[in-house]
Amino acid sequence: MMNTEADTDRENEASALPLNPGEPINTDLNSPVGAEEISTEDISGNNFAPENISPEDLLAESSVLPEGHADPIPDFSSFDLNPQLLNALKDLGFTEPSEIQRLAIPVLSAGHDLLGVAQTGTGKTAAYLLPLLMKVKYAQGENPRALIVTPTRELAIQVETQIGQLAKYLDIRFTAVYGGLGPKTQIAKIAAGLDILVATPGRLLELYLNGHLILKELKTLVLDEADKMMDMGFMPQIRNLLEVIPNKRQNVLMSATMPNRVMRLADEFLLFPVRVEATPDHATAANVEQVVYETPNRKTKLNLILYLLSARPEMERVFLFVKTRTDADSISKFLDRKIQGSVRVIHANKGQNARINAMEAFREGDVRVLVATDVAARGLDINGVTHVVNFDVPVVLEDYVHRIGRTGRARALGSAYTFVHKADEYHMARIEKIIKMQVPRLPMPNQHIIEKTPFDEEQEYLLAIDNQRKREDPTFQGAFHEKKARPGQAVAPKKAGTAAKAAKAPGGTKGAFKGPGIGGYSGSNSGKSFSGNSHEKGAQGKKFSTKKAWTSSPGGKRKK
């Protein structure tokens, strides 16, 4: 967050005031201000003096704590958590904190704003929930004091569930609000009083603008998977939210990736943020085996996934990611007819109850394959996912990291297969660049599953490759461009439109009306021929075809 010149002057004046009564004031404006002269109280009013952050760090706009910065912590009791939280962690079987928890919990407990970067499945949610629950402590007032914003409904439900698990011995009121369901029940829970609110951006602003939600008592704001919110187009809602909540608050951003656009957002509203990185940005988990299969076309992809599911019984619980909702529906129906085990599908067009039921069945092991779009790529914590299959390479490169993060969670082993055709090589090369590794290519397990690429599909791939090359080199023409006439060769004229043909029809005059004719139709000024692009009725109440020209015969009957 940028300070104005006036703000800087006020801070300099404040720093020159004596810290002890009777101590003389330093009036030398040219003398440097020492770090020991700066108070550890930030401008938001939060007192913090963390042992692992020096006062010099408070002078910087952002501090970065690299991997391995935190001292080894044997268990959660070293964080000075209250007994209720420790008992809840014990019930969940959590004894040793993860790297992101070791780094983030002390910083958040000290009151700092935080930028957190860590791989999926490493406990990012608990890393901000534990300090938040320590801060909220107990039920108080009627309006929420903490707000957690998530990009998807599934993630909102999951965060609500984790709050319930960690706060089981605390007197704290919480709920999640999201779209896909009627707001009546959610409004009733808000009216009964809340301490922590989990929400998706759309439903959050809907309830606020309708007067059902008061945010003036907010003390903590958490943006979980902020980069995904930006990818999904929620940036206007986030900016509107920042306009209506109090400025005096603690802010947290958590994600597995931290691209430049998220850093720009952080600069807008974070105050002296501390950046913690449990792993390098865009890093993938070492316990996930990643391989690529080069598949020439869509039919070969279908044959390959069918072969893998039939020949490899170890693929017990599989996340299959596709690009579009239509593909998700068609592939799930295809696999449901062909393989052993149940198949479900989730995407944005599915009702909320259908999505919840599919996720619960998959979590319980009743579903072998869950076909999904990237709506399920972020934050979902489902243990026991053995394989992730990228049926389509994600165009948003960061989504690759999130997709394969659905497996290998909680230090378990996992596998990720990616199907790549010739037009996907461009995107795969960029993915390998950001994850800083070359994903090994494996040969087809069975040559009989390879199909010949249809002509239309081949043309589609070639067009995509041309567009990729044009993106890299604007001067590149490619095979799919407007042809120019060679020297001495005339360019063939474009075909005349239907209205122009009608103007030249026998019985009409030389010119055609420039404006709309009868009922929105264009035609000759003799009125004997009509054509158009509307199904509206003419002045005589007759309906004319949109694709065919009609002429009137001398007998008054229309002829085609």
C-alpha positions as CSV (number, residue, x, y, z in Angstrom):
1,M,0.0,0.0,0.0
2,M,1.5,3.3,-1.0
3,N,1.6,6.1,1.6
4,T,1.0,9.7,0.6
5,E,3.6,12.5,1.2
6,A,1.5,13.9,4.0
7,D,1.3,10.4,5.7
8,T,5.1,10.1,5.4
9,D,5.6,13.5,7.1
10,R,3.3,12.6,9.9
11,E,5.1,9.3,10.5
12,N,8.5,11.0,10.5
13,E,7.2,13.6,13.1
14,A,5.8,10.8,15.2
15,S,9.1,8.9,15.1
16,A,11.0,11.9,16.4
17,L,8.9,12.1,19.6
18,P,10.6,11.0,22.9
19,L,9.7,7.5,24.0
20,N,10.3,8.3,27.7
21,P,9.0,11.4,29.6
22,G,11.7,14.0,30.0
23,E,13.8,12.7,27.1
24,P,14.8,15.6,24.8
25,I,13.3,15.7,21.3
26,N,15.6,15.2,18.4
27,T,15.2,18.3,16.3
28,D,17.9,17.5,13.8
29,L,15.9,16.7,10.6
30,N,19.1,15.5,8.8
31,S,19.9,12.9,11.4
32,P,18.9,9.3,10.5
33,V,16.1,7.7,12.4
34,G,17.3,4.5,14.0
35,A,15.3,1.3,14.1
36,E,15.2,1.5,17.8
37,E,13.3,4.7,17.7
38,I,10.4,3.2,15.8
39,S,7.5,1.9,17.7
40,T,6.3,-1.7,17.2
41,E,2.7,-0.5,17.0
42,D,1.6,-0.4,13.3
43,I,-0.8,2.2,11.9
44,S,-3.7,-0.2,12.1
45,G,-3.4,-0.2,15.8
46,N,-2.3,-3.8,16.2
47,N,0.6,-4.4,18.7
48,F,3.1,-6.8,17.4
49,A,6.7,-7.6,18.3
50,P,7.4,-11.1,16.9
51,E,10.7,-12.5,18.1
52,N,11.7,-13.8,14.6
53,I,11.2,-10.4,12.9
54,S,13.5,-7.5,13.6
55,P,12.4,-3.8,13.7
56,E,14.3,-3.3,10.4
57,D,11.8,-5.6,8.7
58,L,9.0,-3.3,9.7
59,L,10.5,-0.5,7.6
60,A,10.1,-2.6,4.4
61,E,6.8,-2.8,2.5
62,S,7.2,-6.6,2.3
63,S,9.3,-9.2,4.1
64,V,10.0,-12.6,2.7
65,L,10.6,-15.6,4.9
66,P,12.2,-18.3,2.8
67,E,11.9,-22.1,3.1
68,G,13.6,-23.3,6.3
69,H,13.4,-19.9,8.0
70,A,11.3,-21.2,10.9
71,D,12.9,-23.1,13.6
72,P,11.8,-26.8,14.0
73,I,8.7,-27.0,16.2
74,P,8.0,-30.4,17.6
75,D,4.3,-30.0,18.1
76,F,1.4,-27.5,18.1
77,S,1.8,-26.7,21.8
78,S,4.9,-24.6,20.9
79,F,2.5,-22.0,19.3
80,D,0.9,-21.2,22.7
81,L,-2.5,-22.3,21.4
82,N,-5.3,-22.6,24.0
83,P,-6.2,-26.0,25.4
84,Q,-9.5,-26.2,23.3
85,L,-7.6,-25.9,20.0
86,L,-4.9,-28.4,21.2
87,N,-7.6,-30.9,22.1
88,A,-9.3,-30.5,18.7
89,L,-6.0,-31.0,16.9
90,K,-5.4,-34.1,19.0
91,D,-8.9,-35.5,18.1
92,L,-8.0,-34.9,14.4
93,G,-4.7,-36.8,14.8
94,F,-2.6,-33.7,14.0
95,T,0.6,-33.7,16.0
96,E,3.3,-32.1,13.9
97,P,2.8,-28.8,12.1
98,S,3.6,-28.6,8.4
99,E,6.1,-26.1,7.0
100,I,3.6,-23.5,6.0
101,Q,2.0,-23.7,9.5
102,R,5.4,-23.3,11.2
103,L,6.0,-20.2,9.1
104,A,2.5,-18.6,9.1
105,I,1.1,-19.1,12.5
106,P,3.7,-17.0,14.4
107,V,3.4,-14.2,11.9
108,L,-0.5,-14.1,12.0
109,S,-0.5,-14.5,15.8
110,A,1.6,-11.4,15.9
111,G,-0.9,-9.4,13.9
112,H,0.9,-9.0,10.6
113,D,-0.7,-9.0,7.2
114,L,0.4,-12.2,5.4
115,L,1.2,-13.4,1.8
116,G,1.3,-17.2,2.0
117,V,2.7,-19.5,-0.7
118,A,2.7,-23.3,-0.3
119,Q,1.9,-26.4,-2.3
120,T,-1.7,-27.8,-2.2
121,G,-2.3,-30.3,0.5
122,T,0.2,-28.8,3.0
123,G,-2.3,-27.4,5.5
124,K,-2.7,-23.8,4.3
125,T,-6.2,-23.6,5.7
126,A,-5.2,-24.6,9.2
127,A,-2.3,-22.2,9.0
128,Y,-4.7,-19.2,9.0
129,L,-7.6,-20.8,10.9
130,L,-5.7,-21.6,14.1
131,P,-4.5,-17.9,14.7
132,L,-7.9,-16.7,13.6
133,L,-9.7,-18.9,16.2
134,M,-7.3,-17.7,18.8
135,K,-8.1,-14.1,17.9
136,V,-11.9,-14.6,17.8
137,K,-11.9,-16.7,21.0
138,Y,-15.6,-16.7,21.8
139,A,-19.0,-15.5,20.6
140,Q,-19.4,-11.8,20.8
141,G,-21.8,-9.3,19.2
142,E,-24.1,-10.0,16.3
143,N,-22.0,-9.2,13.2
144,P,-19.1,-11.1,11.8
145,R,-15.6,-10.2,13.0
146,A,-13.7,-12.4,10.5
147,L,-14.5,-13.0,6.8
148,I,-13.0,-15.7,4.6
149,V,-13.6,-15.4,0.9
150,T,-13.2,-18.4,-1.4
151,P,-13.6,-18.7,-5.2
152,T,-15.8,-21.8,-5.3
153,R,-18.7,-23.2,-3.4
154,E,-16.9,-26.5,-2.7
155,L,-14.0,-24.7,-1.1
156,A,-16.3,-22.6,1.0
157,I,-18.1,-25.7,2.3
158,Q,-14.7,-27.3,3.0
159,V,-13.4,-24.3,5.0
160,E,-16.7,-24.3,7.0
161,T,-16.2,-28.0,7.8
162,Q,-12.6,-27.4,9.0
163,I,-13.7,-24.5,11.2
164,G,-16.2,-26.9,12.8
165,Q,-13.5,-29.5,13.4
166,L,-11.1,-27.1,15.0
167,A,-13.6,-25.1,17.0
168,K,-15.5,-28.0,18.4
169,Y,-14.6,-27.0,21.9
170,L,-15.1,-23.3,21.4
171,D,-18.2,-21.1,21.7
172,I,-17.9,-19.6,18.2
173,R,-20.6,-19.0,15.6
174,F,-19.8,-19.5,12.0
175,T,-21.4,-20.4,8.6
176,A,-20.8,-20.4,4.9
177,V,-22.8,-18.5,2.3
178,Y,-22.6,-19.4,-1.4
179,G,-24.7,-19.4,-4.6
180,G,-26.6,-22.4,-6.1
181,L,-29.0,-22.4,-3.1
182,G,-31.7,-20.1,-2.0
183,P,-30.5,-17.4,0.4
184,K,-33.4,-17.8,2.9
185,T,-31.6,-20.2,5.2
186,Q,-28.3,-18.3,5.0
187,I,-30.1,-15.1,5.8
188,A,-31.6,-16.7,8.9
189,K,-28.2,-17.8,10.1
190,I,-26.7,-14.4,9.6
191,A,-29.6,-12.8,11.6
192,A,-29.0,-15.1,14.5
193,G,-25.5,-13.7,14.9
194,L,-22.0,-14.7,13.5
195,D,-18.4,-14.5,14.5
196,I,-16.8,-16.0,11.4
197,L,-18.3,-15.9,7.9
198,V,-17.1,-17.9,4.9
199,A,-18.4,-16.7,1.5
200,T,-18.1,-16.7,-2.2
201,P,-17.8,-13.2,-3.7
202,G,-21.1,-13.2,-5.6
203,R,-23.4,-14.3,-2.8
204,L,-21.4,-12.1,-0.3
205,L,-22.1,-8.9,-2.2
206,E,-25.7,-10.0,-2.9
207,L,-26.5,-10.3,0.8
208,Y,-24.6,-7.1,1.7
209,L,-26.4,-5.0,-0.9
210,N,-29.8,-6.3,0.2
211,G,-29.1,-5.2,3.7
212,H,-28.8,-8.7,5.3
213,L,-25.1,-8.4,6.2
214,I,-23.2,-5.8,8.2
215,L,-19.4,-5.8,7.9
216,K,-18.5,-2.7,9.9
217,E,-17.1,-4.8,12.8
218,L,-14.8,-6.8,10.6
219,K,-11.3,-7.3,12.0
220,T,-9.8,-10.0,9.7
221,L,-10.1,-10.6,6.0
222,V,-8.8,-13.8,4.4
223,L,-8.6,-14.3,0.6
224,D,-8.1,-18.0,0.0
225,E,-6.9,-18.9,-3.6
226,A,-6.8,-15.2,-4.6
227,D,-5.4,-16.0,-8.0
228,K,-8.3,-18.3,-8.8
229,M,-10.7,-15.5,-7.9
230,M,-9.0,-13.3,-10.4
231,D,-9.1,-16.0,-13.1
232,M,-12.8,-16.5,-12.5
233,G,-13.5,-12.8,-13.0
234,F,-14.2,-11.9,-9.4
235,M,-11.9,-8.9,-9.3
236,P,-14.7,-6.3,-9.5
237,Q,-16.5,-8.0,-6.5
238,I,-13.2,-8.0,-4.5
239,R,-12.6,-4.3,-5.2
240,N,-16.2,-3.5,-4.2
241,L,-15.8,-5.5,-1.0
242,L,-12.6,-3.6,-0.1
243,E,-14.5,-0.4,-0.4
244,V,-17.1,-1.3,2.3
245,I,-15.1,-3.1,4.9
246,P,-13.1,-1.2,7.7
247,N,-9.6,-0.1,6.8
248,K,-8.4,-1.2,10.2
249,R,-8.1,-4.9,9.8
250,Q,-5.7,-7.8,9.3
251,N,-5.4,-9.2,5.8
252,V,-4.3,-12.7,4.7
253,L,-3.7,-14.0,1.1
254,M,-3.1,-17.8,0.7
255,S,-2.4,-19.7,-2.6
256,A,-0.2,-22.3,-4.1
257,T,0.8,-19.8,-6.8
258,M,1.5,-16.1,-6.5
259,P,1.5,-14.5,-10.0
260,N,2.2,-10.9,-10.7
261,R,-1.5,-9.9,-10.9
262,V,-2.0,-11.2,-7.3
263,M,1.1,-9.2,-6.1
264,R,-0.5,-6.1,-7.6
265,L,-3.7,-6.8,-5.7
266,A,-1.7,-7.3,-2.5
267,D,0.1,-4.0,-3.0
268,E,-3.3,-2.2,-3.1
269,F,-4.6,-3.2,0.3
270,L,-2.0,-5.1,2.4
271,L,-0.1,-3.1,5.0
272,F,3.6,-4.1,5.4
273,P,2.8,-7.7,4.5
274,V,5.1,-10.6,5.5
275,R,5.5,-13.1,2.7
276,V,6.1,-16.7,3.7
277,E,7.0,-19.4,1.2
278,A,7.0,-23.0,2.4
279,T,8.0,-24.0,-1.1
280,P,9.0,-22.0,-4.2
281,D,6.2,-20.4,-6.2
282,H,4.6,-22.8,-8.8
283,A,6.5,-25.8,-7.3
284,T,4.8,-29.2,-7.5
285,A,4.9,-31.9,-4.8
286,A,7.9,-34.2,-4.9
287,N,5.7,-37.2,-3.9
288,V,3.6,-36.9,-7.0
289,E,4.8,-38.8,-10.1
290,Q,4.2,-36.8,-13.2
291,V,4.1,-38.3,-16.7
292,V,3.0,-37.2,-20.2
293,Y,1.3,-39.3,-22.9
294,E,1.5,-37.9,-26.4
295,T,-2.0,-38.5,-27.8
296,P,-2.7,-37.4,-31.5
297,N,-6.4,-36.8,-31.1
298,R,-9.5,-36.9,-28.9
299,K,-10.5,-40.5,-29.8
300,T,-7.0,-41.7,-28.8
301,K,-7.4,-39.9,-25.5
302,L,-10.7,-41.7,-24.8
303,N,-9.1,-45.1,-25.7
304,L,-6.1,-44.4,-23.5
305,I,-8.1,-43.5,-20.4
306,L,-10.3,-46.5,-20.9
307,Y,-7.2,-48.7,-21.2
308,L,-5.6,-47.3,-18.1
309,L,-8.7,-47.7,-16.0
310,S,-9.2,-51.2,-17.2
311,A,-5.6,-52.4,-17.0
312,R,-4.5,-50.7,-13.8
313,P,-6.6,-51.7,-10.7
314,E,-4.4,-49.4,-8.6
315,M,-6.3,-46.4,-10.1
316,E,-8.9,-46.7,-7.3
317,R,-9.8,-43.0,-6.9
318,V,-9.2,-40.8,-10.0
319,F,-9.7,-37.1,-10.6
320,L,-10.2,-36.6,-14.4
321,F,-10.0,-32.9,-15.4
322,V,-11.4,-31.6,-18.7
323,K,-11.6,-28.2,-20.3
324,T,-15.4,-27.7,-20.9
325,R,-18.6,-28.7,-19.2
326,T,-19.8,-30.4,-22.4
327,D,-16.8,-32.6,-22.4
328,A,-17.3,-33.4,-18.7
329,D,-20.8,-34.6,-19.4
330,S,-20.0,-36.7,-22.5
331,I,-16.8,-38.3,-21.1
332,S,-18.5,-39.2,-17.8
333,K,-21.3,-40.9,-19.7
334,F,-18.8,-42.8,-21.9
335,L,-16.8,-44.1,-18.9
336,D,-19.9,-45.0,-16.9
337,R,-20.8,-47.4,-19.7
338,K,-17.4,-48.9,-20.1
339,I,-15.6,-49.3,-16.8
340,Q,-16.0,-51.0,-13.5
341,G,-17.0,-48.6,-10.7
342,S,-19.1,-45.6,-10.4
343,V,-18.5,-42.3,-12.3
344,R,-19.7,-38.8,-11.3
345,V,-19.3,-35.4,-12.8
346,I,-19.2,-31.9,-11.3
347,H,-19.1,-28.5,-13.1
348,A,-20.6,-25.1,-12.8
349,N,-23.9,-26.0,-14.5
350,K,-24.6,-28.8,-11.9
351,G,-26.9,-28.0,-9.1
352,Q,-25.3,-27.4,-5.7
353,N,-26.9,-30.5,-4.1
354,A,-25.6,-32.7,-7.1
355,R,-22.1,-31.3,-6.6
356,I,-22.1,-31.8,-2.9
357,N,-23.4,-35.4,-3.3
358,A,-20.8,-36.2,-5.9
359,M,-18.0,-34.9,-3.8
360,E,-19.2,-36.8,-0.7
361,A,-19.5,-40.0,-2.6
362,F,-16.0,-39.6,-4.0
363,R,-14.6,-38.7,-0.6
364,E,-16.2,-41.8,0.9
365,G,-14.8,-44.1,-1.9
366,D,-18.1,-44.9,-3.5
367,V,-17.1,-43.3,-6.7
368,R,-14.0,-44.4,-8.7
369,V,-13.8,-41.6,-11.2
370,L,-14.8,-38.0,-10.7
371,V,-14.9,-36.0,-13.9
372,A,-14.5,-32.3,-13.3
373,T,-13.7,-28.9,-14.8
374,D,-11.3,-26.6,-13.0
375,V,-14.1,-25.7,-10.6
376,A,-12.7,-28.6,-8.5
377,A,-9.0,-27.8,-9.0
378,R,-8.6,-25.5,-6.1
379,G,-8.3,-26.2,-2.4
380,L,-10.5,-29.3,-2.2
381,D,-9.1,-31.6,0.5
382,I,-9.9,-35.2,-0.4
383,N,-7.5,-37.8,1.0
384,G,-6.8,-41.0,-0.8
385,V,-6.9,-39.7,-4.4
386,T,-4.6,-42.1,-6.1
387,H,-4.4,-40.5,-9.6
388,V,-5.1,-37.2,-11.4
389,V,-5.6,-37.3,-15.2
390,N,-5.4,-34.1,-17.2
391,F,-7.5,-35.1,-20.2
392,D,-7.0,-31.6,-21.5
393,V,-3.9,-29.5,-20.8
394,P,-5.0,-26.4,-18.8
395,V,-4.7,-23.1,-20.6
396,V,-4.3,-21.2,-17.3
397,L,-0.8,-22.5,-16.5
398,E,-1.2,-22.2,-12.7
399,D,-4.1,-24.6,-12.8
400,Y,-1.7,-27.4,-13.6
401,V,-0.1,-27.1,-10.1
402,H,-3.6,-27.0,-8.5
403,R,-4.9,-30.0,-10.5
404,I,-2.1,-32.4,-9.6
405,G,-2.3,-31.1,-6.0
406,R,-5.5,-33.1,-5.6
407,T,-3.3,-36.2,-5.2
408,G,-0.3,-36.8,-3.0
409,R,-1.9,-35.0,-0.1
410,A,-0.8,-35.3,3.5
411,R,2.6,-36.8,2.4
412,A,0.9,-39.7,0.5
413,L,2.2,-40.9,-2.9
414,G,0.2,-40.0,-6.0
415,S,0.4,-40.0,-9.8
416,A,-0.5,-37.4,-12.4
417,Y,-1.0,-38.3,-16.1
418,T,-1.3,-35.5,-18.8
419,F,-2.6,-36.2,-22.3
420,V,-1.0,-33.9,-24.9
421,H,-1.7,-33.5,-28.6
422,K,0.3,-31.3,-31.0
423,A,-1.6,-28.1,-30.2
424,D,-1.0,-28.7,-26.5
425,E,2.8,-28.9,-26.7
426,Y,3.0,-25.1,-26.6
427,H,1.1,-24.9,-23.3
428,M,2.9,-27.9,-21.9
429,A,6.3,-26.3,-22.6
430,R,5.2,-23.2,-20.7
431,I,4.0,-25.3,-17.8
432,E,7.3,-27.1,-17.6
433,K,9.0,-23.7,-17.6
434,I,7.1,-22.4,-14.6
435,I,7.4,-25.6,-12.6
436,K,11.1,-25.7,-13.5
437,M,11.1,-29.4,-14.5
438,Q,10.8,-31.5,-17.6
439,V,7.9,-33.9,-17.3
440,P,8.9,-37.3,-18.6
441,R,7.2,-38.6,-21.8
442,L,6.0,-42.2,-21.8
443,P,5.2,-44.3,-24.8
444,M,1.7,-45.5,-25.4
445,P,1.0,-48.6,-23.3
446,N,-0.8,-50.2,-26.3
447,Q,-0.3,-49.2,-29.9
448,H,-3.7,-50.5,-30.9
449,I,-5.5,-47.7,-29.1
450,I,-4.1,-45.0,-31.4
451,E,-6.7,-43.7,-33.9
452,K,-6.3,-41.7,-37.0
453,T,-7.0,-38.0,-36.6
454,P,-10.1,-36.8,-38.5
455,F,-9.5,-34.0,-41.1
456,D,-11.6,-31.4,-39.2
457,E,-9.8,-32.1,-35.9
458,E,-6.4,-31.9,-37.7
459,Q,-7.4,-28.5,-39.1
460,E,-8.5,-27.3,-35.7
461,Y,-5.0,-28.2,-34.2
462,L,-3.2,-26.5,-37.1
463,L,-5.2,-23.4,-36.6
464,A,-4.4,-23.4,-32.9
465,I,-0.7,-23.8,-33.6
466,D,-0.9,-20.9,-36.1
467,N,-2.5,-18.7,-33.4
468,Q,0.2,-19.7,-30.9
469,R,3.0,-18.8,-33.4
470,K,1.3,-15.5,-34.1
471,R,1.1,-14.7,-30.4
472,E,4.9,-15.2,-30.2
473,D,5.7,-13.5,-33.5
474,P,3.1,-10.9,-34.7
475,T,4.7,-10.9,-38.2
476,F,4.0,-14.6,-38.7
477,Q,1.3,-15.2,-41.4
478,G,0.7,-18.9,-41.2
479,A,-1.5,-21.1,-43.2
480,F,-4.7,-19.6,-42.0
481,H,-4.6,-16.0,-43.2
482,E,-6.3,-13.8,-45.8
483,K,-4.7,-14.5,-49.2
484,K,-3.2,-11.6,-51.1
485,A,-3.2,-11.3,-54.8
486,R,0.0,-12.1,-56.6
487,P,1.5,-9.5,-59.0
488,G,-0.6,-9.5,-62.2
489,Q,-3.4,-11.6,-60.6
490,A,-6.8,-10.1,-59.7
491,V,-8.4,-11.0,-56.4
492,A,-11.7,-12.8,-56.8
493,P,-14.6,-10.5,-55.7
494,K,-16.5,-11.4,-52.6
495,K,-19.9,-13.0,-53.1
496,A,-22.8,-10.6,-53.2
497,G,-25.3,-10.8,-50.3
498,T,-28.9,-11.8,-50.6
499,A,-30.1,-8.3,-50.6
500,A,-27.9,-7.4,-53.6
501,K,-29.1,-10.5,-55.5
502,A,-32.7,-9.5,-54.8
503,A,-32.0,-6.0,-56.2
504,K,-30.9,-7.5,-59.5
505,A,-33.9,-9.8,-59.8
506,P,-36.1,-9.5,-62.9
507,G,-38.9,-6.9,-62.4
508,G,-36.9,-4.9,-60.0
509,T,-35.2,-1.6,-60.6
510,K,-31.5,-1.0,-60.6
511,G,-31.1,0.1,-56.9
512,A,-32.2,-1.6,-53.8
513,F,-33.5,0.1,-50.6
514,K,-30.6,1.0,-48.3
515,G,-32.9,0.9,-45.3
516,P,-35.2,-1.8,-44.0
517,G,-38.1,-2.8,-46.2
518,I,-41.5,-4.2,-45.2
519,G,-41.4,-5.6,-41.7
520,G,-37.6,-5.1,-41.5
521,Y,-36.8,-6.6,-44.9
522,S,-34.7,-5.2,-47.7
523,G,-35.9,-5.4,-51.2
524,S,-36.2,-3.7,-54.6
525,N,-38.1,-0.4,-54.7
526,S,-40.8,-2.1,-56.9
527,G,-41.6,-4.3,-53.9
528,K,-41.5,-7.5,-55.9
529,S,-38.7,-9.3,-54.1
530,F,-37.8,-9.5,-50.4
531,S,-35.1,-11.0,-48.3
532,G,-34.0,-10.5,-44.8
533,N,-32.7,-11.8,-41.5
534,S,-35.7,-11.5,-39.3
535,H,-38.8,-13.6,-38.7
536,E,-40.9,-10.6,-38.1
537,K,-44.1,-10.2,-40.1
538,G,-44.5,-7.6,-42.8
539,A,-47.0,-4.8,-43.1
540,Q,-49.5,-7.2,-44.8
541,G,-49.3,-9.7,-41.9
542,K,-47.3,-12.2,-43.9
543,K,-44.3,-14.0,-42.6
544,F,-41.2,-14.2,-44.9
545,S,-38.4,-16.7,-44.7
546,T,-35.0,-15.6,-43.4
547,K,-33.0,-17.8,-45.7
548,K,-34.9,-17.8,-49.0
549,A,-35.8,-15.1,-51.5
550,W,-39.4,-15.0,-52.7
551,T,-40.8,-13.3,-55.8
552,S,-44.3,-12.5,-56.7
553,S,-45.8,-13.9,-60.0
554,P,-48.2,-12.0,-62.2
555,G,-51.0,-14.2,-60.9
556,G,-50.4,-12.9,-57.4
557,K,-49.2,-16.3,-56.0
558,R,-45.8,-16.5,-54.4
559,K,-43.2,-18.7,-56.1
560,K,-40.1,-20.2,-54.5
